[in-house]
Amino acid sequence: MNPLKAFLATLSSNSKPQKSMEIDSLYSIKINALNGEPIDLSKFKGKHILFVNVASKCGFTPQYKALQELHETYQDKLQIIGVPCNQFGGQEPGNAEDISSFCELNYGVTFLITEKIDVKGKDQHPLYYWLTTKENNGIKNSKVKWNFQKYLIDPSGNFVDYYFSTTNPLSSKITNHIK
């Protein structure tokens, strides 16, 4: 291969997402809150964290009520983090202000909501790369199938398990880990 072609091949391969990149820990991942402020995930050390990809126009959207109840019941032991995503049926089309208003007015949400991100595909956010990749979370690979899929992390930042959208946030599958 001539040097120019080799150089161009290097450039194009370097521009692809680094999907094999290992992430030091969950706590090192950068993500912003819905208001644009950075979230320091390490401030949740000592608590379980439940990540849920959320959407305001989904059949599972009423789970916001159960998530809020879970938050109020276990807020000393659990941090719920809602992660808006528009990748499933275009069910989270709003901007940050729309999402915030919807959550507050319709469900009284007071738990943390992040910026809108991609949870799968070529633009997958590093948080969901960590959550869905065994090489990073140390437990298992998964794919986000739909809105309101849940990922539980233990108080030390270790992956516990994930739960499909059909699992109610108040299910004993989740709460037994928190109690």
N, C-alpha and C positions, 0 to 999 in steps of 0.2 A: 504494500500500500504506500502511495506517495505521502510525503510529510504533510501536505495540505489536507488531504483526505483524512489522515490519522488525527490531525488537529481538530478538524470539523467533527469527526466522530466523537472525540473526547468532549467537545463543547456540547453536542446534542445529548450525550449520555449524562453529562453533569447537570443538565437542565431538568432532568426527570426527577420526580419526587423521591426522596430518600426513604423508601418504604422499609428498608432493612435496618434503618437507624435504631439503635437502642436508646431508650430514655432512662436516665439515671434512676428516677423515682417519680411517682405520681406528683409529689410535692414540688418537683422542679419544673413542672409544666406551666406555661404562661397562658392565661386566658383572662379576658376582661368581663366585668359585670355588664349588665344591660345598659347601664349609664356611662359605660366607657372606662370606668376606673379599673385598674388591674386588681385581680383577685390573687391573694397569696394563699395558695392551697395549704401551705405548711401551718397556717394558723388553725387548721382543723385537726392537727395531730391530737390524738387522745379521744377523738370522736369517730363514730362511723360516718361515712359519707355515702349518700345515695344520689347517684347521677341519673337523671331522667331526661331523655330527649323529648321535648314538649312541642305542642302545636295547638293553636287556638281554634282550628276548624276541623277537628278530628272527632270521630266517634268515641275515642277514649278521653277526650278533653275533660269530661266530668271527673276524671281522676285527680284533677287539681284539688277538688274538695277533700279527697282522701289524703292527698299529699300534704295539704295544709293541716289536717287533723293529726297526721303522723308527726309533722313538724312541731305542733303545739304539745303533743304528748311526750315526745322524746327529745326536745330541743337541747337538753343538757347532755345527751349521749349521741345525738345524730345531727348532721348537717345535710339538709336536702339542697341539691343544686339542680335547678331546672335549666335545661340547655335547649333553647329554641332552634328548630331545624325546619327547613322548607323542602326537604328532599323526598318526602313521601306524599304524593298527591297534591303538592303545592298548598299544604294545609297550614302553613305559617307564613303568609305573604306579607305581613305587616312589618313596619320598622320598629325600632326600639320603643318609641313612645306608644305606638299602637299595642304592642305586646304588653308593656307595663300597665297601661290603662285597662286592657282586657283582663289581665290576671287579678288586678286589684279590685276592679268594679264587680266582676262576675264571681270571683272565688275568694276574695279577701286574702290573696297570697301575700305572705310576709317572708317566705323563705327566699333564698338567693336565686336570682335568675341571671344567666350569663348572656353575652352577646350571641347573636344568631350565627351558627357555624354549620359546616358540613360534617356529618358523622360517618360518612362512607365515601368511597370513590377517590379520585385523584387529588382532590382538595381536602381530604379528610383532616380534621384538626388533630394535632398531636395528642390531645386528651383522649380522643376516641381511638386513636392508633394504639395508645397504651392500654385502654380498656379492652380492646378487641384482639390484641396480639399476645399470644403466650410468651414469646421471647421477651416481652416487656412486663406483663402482669404476673408471669411465673405459673399460672394455673391453666388457662385454656384460651383457645382461639374462639371467636364468635363473630357473627355478622349482625348488624343492626337491621332488623326485619321491618320495623314500623315505628311510628311515634309511640311514645310512652314505654319504651323498653328501658329497663332499670338495671343499673350496675351498682353493687354494694361493695364498699371498701371498709376494712376493719380499722380500729383506732390507731394501728401502727402503719397504715398506708398500704396494707396488703389487699389484693383482690380477694373477695369472698366468692361471689357468684353473680350471674346475671339472670334476669327474669323477663320473659316476654310481656308484651303489652297487655295481655289478658290477665296477668297477675295483678290483683288489687294491691295498692300500696300498703294497705293494712293487713295483708295476708300474713299468716303465721310463718310462711316461708321467709319473710323478711323480718318481721318483728321478733322472732325467736333469736335471731342473731344480735338484736339490739338490747333486749331485756337484761 
